[in-house]
Every structure is written in C-alpha cells, then in structure tokens.
C-alpha cells in the first residue's frame, strides 16, 4: 500500500470508550528493553512481581469498568515469554476507517507479542479494512513503537514524536504519509541528558487539555514550536516539572465513558505528584481516574497510558439469518 492510499477519514472524537488490555501471565523485568528505558527498576530478590502485577491489573480493569469504559481483556499466554505484553499500545494502533497499523519494535522479545492471539482477537470482534504493516523496517533497525513513540492528536491529525533509538525519522515519515498526519517532531531528553525512550512518558494530548514536560526539550526553538503547535490546535497546556515527569505524570490517557463523559486515566503516583492548581485545571476539563499500578510502573518502566491500547475500529455487525 502506498502513500496515495492515505486515510483521510476524520476522527470525530479525540478519545475512545473502548480499550484493550492484556492480563499478564509472566510479568517481569525486561532485560531486552532496560538499556534505554531508564524508568525500569529491577525487583527485590524475594518479590512476587507477577502476583502484585496481576492484582494491580485486575484493579485497574475494575476501576475503568466502574467508570463506564469498555475494556476488552486478552489473557496473555505463558509461551513465548513476553514480559512487556502488559503494554500493548506499542505494537499496533487502530483507526476509525478500519486501519490497523503494525509497528517495528526494537526489543526482540517484544516482536513476539504479535503472535500471541491479540491481532486475531481484534479481527474477530472488529472490522479491519486494511493493515499497514511497518514491521519489515526492523530489518533496517528503523523502529517506531506505536502510540508510545507517538502521541496523536486524532482530531487535528497531528503526530507528536520525540526522536530516540525507538523512534526513527524514516519510520515516522512513512507512518504520517500513509495516515495523512502532520508531523511535529523534536528531541526530548531526561534530567540526566539521556533521550526519552517514548514520547508518551513526557506528554499527553486530550480533547481540550495537553500535558507536557517542556523542560525535556533542550532546543529553545523546538520547545517554542511544540508549545505553539499545542496551543494553536486549541489545547490548554499543563506544563510538568522534572519530578512530575519521573512520576509518570506525562503518561496519561483521556478516554470517555458510555455517556460520553471525558475521563483522564493516570497512575496514582502521577496524580500525587501534581499540585493543587494542576489538579484543579485537570478537573475543569475531565474527571481524573487515578489507579494503583506501583509495581507495574517500577518494574516495567511504563504507566497507565502504556497499558491501554485504544480501539477505534468499527465493530463487526452480526450476521442476520434470513428466514426461508
């Protein structure tokens, strides 16, 4: 499929009320990804990481459902061992015209996640009209890890992305050409000067509110351009401090419930890091939904947004039996 087949169907809403989550079977510290994910921390010797992660996961699902969000839960398989399956938003993304995008992953054990039934699960329940498969870029070591590498403004068709070893310019250019998005790219670094592995740990874009750690952009021109693009697209900007970035306050996701009411999902560590004024700003736009995922954050190096794969695909219509 070439760029001439660009999807130009506008997304009527920035957010969805349907998400997919993967219930972990063998959650653990992933040595494959630890080299450039500086949020990961190895567990204690006697720590039962899987049991804690399972408890946190089930609590997260229950909280979302209590708030009226539709959650499709896929049970992870024990083999092959894919310790980061719990973060499904990196391997694929879906779009309202029925497009499913498959992404080139840097971590070798993350590539195995494609073969554990999730994509078949989607095809069974949703209408997939086309598949944009970028996974062959792995052979050239060109990576783009889904809505971890990118933060999408679906209404304005803007793709925000911070370059890193997991977010390559050529892969980004291909993606935005196929989907018909404008690219707003930049270089983002953590407090130690290391590239931030995924854009979605330093920023989030919702219907009216954008959260971003502008301190992560060293280049003054890039910082000003990011601020200007967010504000010119109609978003109110909530700037984050370094400490808030390190508490995963950038890793939020806005969804909506069955009544169409906006919710902003985040970890409780992210919510606790915000000051009173920031909390009030959030509450003016959305209902905050903090969840306890302390173990998953610490061991996995990802937070609330990483655990949610948004479903924008049209639902399959049931086949009607014709009476004779």
N, C-alpha and C positions, 0 to 999 in steps of 0.2 A: 504494500500500500504506500503510495507516495504522498507528498505534502499537498498535492492537488485534491486529495480526498479529505482535506481538513474538515473537522467537525465544527460547524458554525451554529449549532442549536444553542440558543442562550439558556443558561441555567436560571430558572425562575426564582430560585432561592439560593442564598449562600450556604445554607445548612440543610441537613437531612434529619429525619427522625428514625432512620434505620441504620444500625451499625453491626458489624461482625466482630466478634471477639473469639479468641482461641484459648480454650481451657487447658492449662499446662499439664503435661504428664511427667516431664523430666526437666523442669526449670532449674537452671544452674548458671554459674558464672561462665561466660563465653570467652574463652581464651582467644578465639578467632577474631573477635572484634575489639578486644581490650586495648590494642595498640594505639588506636586513635579515638576511642570513646573514654574520655577522662572522667566521666561520671560513674563508671563502674567501680565497685569495691568488692574484693574477694570476701567470701563468708568466713565466719569463725569455724574452727575445726569441728566442733560438735553441733553446729547449727543445722536444723532440719529446714533447709531452704524450700524444698518442694511443698512441705505441709503448710508453711507460712504463706507461700505464694498462692497456693490453692485457696486458702481461707480468704486472703485479700481479693483474689479474683472473684470468688463467689459473692463476696460482699459488694464488690463494685457492680457486678451484673444486677444484683438485687436492688441496689440504690438507683441505677438507671431505670429499671423497670418500674420502681415505685414512683418515679418522676414522669412516667409516661413515654419513655423512649423504647422503641422496638429493638431488641437485642437478639441477634442470631448467634448462638453459641456453637462453635465447632470444637469437638473433642480432639485434642492432639493425639497422634499415635506415638507409641514408645520408640519405634524404629522407623527410619534412622533418627539418631539423636539430634534434635534441633533445639538447643536451649533458648533461642530467641523467638520461637514460634509465637510467643505471647504478644509480640509486637508485629501484627500483620499488615500494618499500613505501609510498610516499606516495599513489599514485594509486588503489590498491584494497586491500581486505583480504578474507580468506576465513574461513569459519566452518564448524564441523563439521556443521551441519544443511544444508549446501549453499547457504548465503547468500554472495553476492558483493556487496560494498559498493563503489561508485564515489564518489570524493571530489571536492569542489570545490577546485581548485588556484589559487593566487594567480598564479604565473608563467604568462604566456600560452604560452610555448613548452613548458611542462610539460603543458599541456592536450592538446597534440598527441600525447603519448605514448599516449593511449587508442586511437589509430587506426593503430598500428604492429604489429598482429597478436598482441599479448600476450594480450588477452582471448579471442581466437579459439583461441589455443593452450591456454588453460585449459579452454575449453568442449569442446575435442576430447578432452582426457585426463581431465577430472574432471566430476563430476555437479553442475551448478549448478541448484538447485531454485528459487531466486528471486534477483532482482537488486534491491538497494536503491540507487537512483541519486540521489545528492545533488548532482549536478553543476549543476543549474539554479540552485543558490544562488550560483554565480559571477556571475549577472546582478545580484544584490543585493550583490556584493562581500562575501559571507559565506563564509569559507574554512575548511576542515578537511582537513589534508593527511595523512590516513591514520594509520598507526602511527608517523609522525614527530610529528604533533600530539598523539597519544595513546600512552600506554603501558598495555596491557591486562593485567589480572590475569584470565585466562580462567577459572580455577578458581573464584575468588571473585566473578566478574562485577563487577569494579571497573575503572572507566576513570579513569586519572590524566592530567590535562592542565593545561599551563601556558598561560594566555591570551597571545596575540600577534597580530600582523597576519595570521598564517596559521592561527590557531586561535580561531574566533569562538564566543561563548557560544551563540548561537541554533543554529548548526550542531551544536555539541556536544549541546545539549538534544535535538535531533531524533534524532541518532545513538543516544544512550543510551536514548531512549524506544523506538525500533524494536528495539534489540537486548536490552533488558531489563538494562542495566548500571546500577550506582550510579556517580554522578559524584563524583570528588574533584578539584576544580579549584582553581587557585591562580595567583599572579602570580610569575613567575620572571625574574630579570634577571642579566646577566653582570657581570663585575667592573667594567665601565665604566658600569653602570646601564642598559644597553640591554636590552629584552625579549629573552629567549632564543627564537630563531625556532622551534625544535622541542623538544618535551618530551623526546624520546628522546636528546638530547645531554646531558641532565643527570640522567637516571635510567633504570634498567632493573629489571624485575621478573621473577624466575625462580620455580622451584618452591619453593625454600626461602630463597633469598637475594635481597635487594633492594639495589641500588646507587643512591645518590642524593647530589647535592650540595645539602644543605640550606641552605648559605650563600647560594644563589641566591634564596631566599625572604626578602625584607626583612621581611615582616609576621610578627611573632612568633607570632600566632595561627595563621596559615596554616602556618607551619613546624611548629608543635607538632601541628597536625591531620594533616599529611602523615606525620610520624613515627608518630603514634598509629595511623593507619589502616594503615600498612605493618606495624607490629608486631602489631596486633590481628588481622591477617589471617594471622599465623603466619610472617612473613618475618623473617629476621635481617638487620639493616640494616648495610651497609657505607658509612659516610659518605665523601664525596670532598672534597678541597681544591679551591681555585680552579685551581691548576696542573694537577691531575688532570682537572678538567672540560675545561680548554683543551687537554688531550692526548687528548680523546675517551674518557676512561675511563667516562663515563656511557653511551656508545653501544655497549653490549654486548648480545648476544642469547643466551639459553640455548636450545639445541636438544637433541635426543637422537639417538643413532645407532641402527642397525638392531638392536642388542642391548638398547636401552632405556637405555643409559648416558648420563647428562647431560653436556653439553659447554657451556662458556661461550666464545662466539666474540667476539673483540675484535681491534683492531689492535695491532701490536707497540708503537706509541707509547703506547697506553693501558696495556699490560702493563708497559712500562718505567717508567711514571710511578708505579706502585703501590709501596708499601714492603713489606718482608718480612712484616710482620704481616698486611697486607691480602692478600697473595698466599697466605699460609697459610690464611686464612679462606676464600678462594675455593676452594682445593684441598680443604678439608674437605667442600665441598658438590658440586663439579663438577670436571671436568677442563678447565683453561684451554686455549684454542686460539688463540694469537696469530698474526696474519697480517700480512705486509708490504704495506701499501697507502699508503705515504707520499705518493706523487704524487696519488692519488685524494683523499686527505684534504685536502691542501694546496690543490689547485685546485678541487675540488668542494665543499669545506666539509661533507662528510659522511663517515661512517666505516663500520666493519664492519657494524653493525646496519642502517644505511640501505641497504646493498647486498643485503639479504636480504628477500624477500617470502615470508612463511610461507604454506605451503599446508596448509589444514585441510579442504579439500573432500573428500568421498568420491570414490574412484576410480571411473571408469566400468567396469562389468562387461562383459567381452567377450560379444558376441552369439554364442549357440550355434546352429550349423546343425543343423536337425532332419533326420534321415535319412528318406527316403521308403519 
